[in-house]
Amino acid sequence: MKRILIVDDAKVVVSLIRVYFANWPVEFMVAADGEEGLVRAKEHKPDLVIADVRMPKMDGFELCAAIIADEKLAGTPVVLLSANADEAAKKKGELVGATAFLKKPVSPEELKATVGKILGIGES
């Protein structure tokens, strides 16, 4: 069972992601902002973090950079989701160490393909 941390202040996005992966061997942890996401990541050591870019307190870029900088979390893959997926945003995602950068609204197929490739799993 893989553990995925979803960090997003939009409850509907969190719910949709849970539905997308309903048949997968994953369990979810949830945080509503980047600060809470970093705390949960340190507590639970997820196999993957899916984070929105625009959040209160600490945005997704800052969260990703903090995860990569943390000695115990440094290898954790981070998928950033953003409504603003222009080249500058994508470049910033690369610079902070994001594994993938996807444009919102992300299709279930694209998100599942990305997560499946990163975690080496698929639907069961």
Sequence and secondary structure as in RCSB ss.txt:
>XXXX:A:sequence
MKRILIVDDAKVVVSLIRVYFANWPVEFMVAADGEEGLVRAKEHKPDLVIADVRMPKMDGFELCAAIIADEKLAG
TPVVLLSANADEAAKKKGELVGATAFLKKPVSPEELKATVGKILGIGES
>XXXX:A:secstr
 EEEEEE S HHHHHHHHHHTTTSSEEEEEESSHHHHHHHHHHH  SEEEEESS SSS HHHHHHHHHHSTTTTT
  EEEEES  SHHHHHHHHHHT SEEEESS  HHHHHHHHHHHHT    
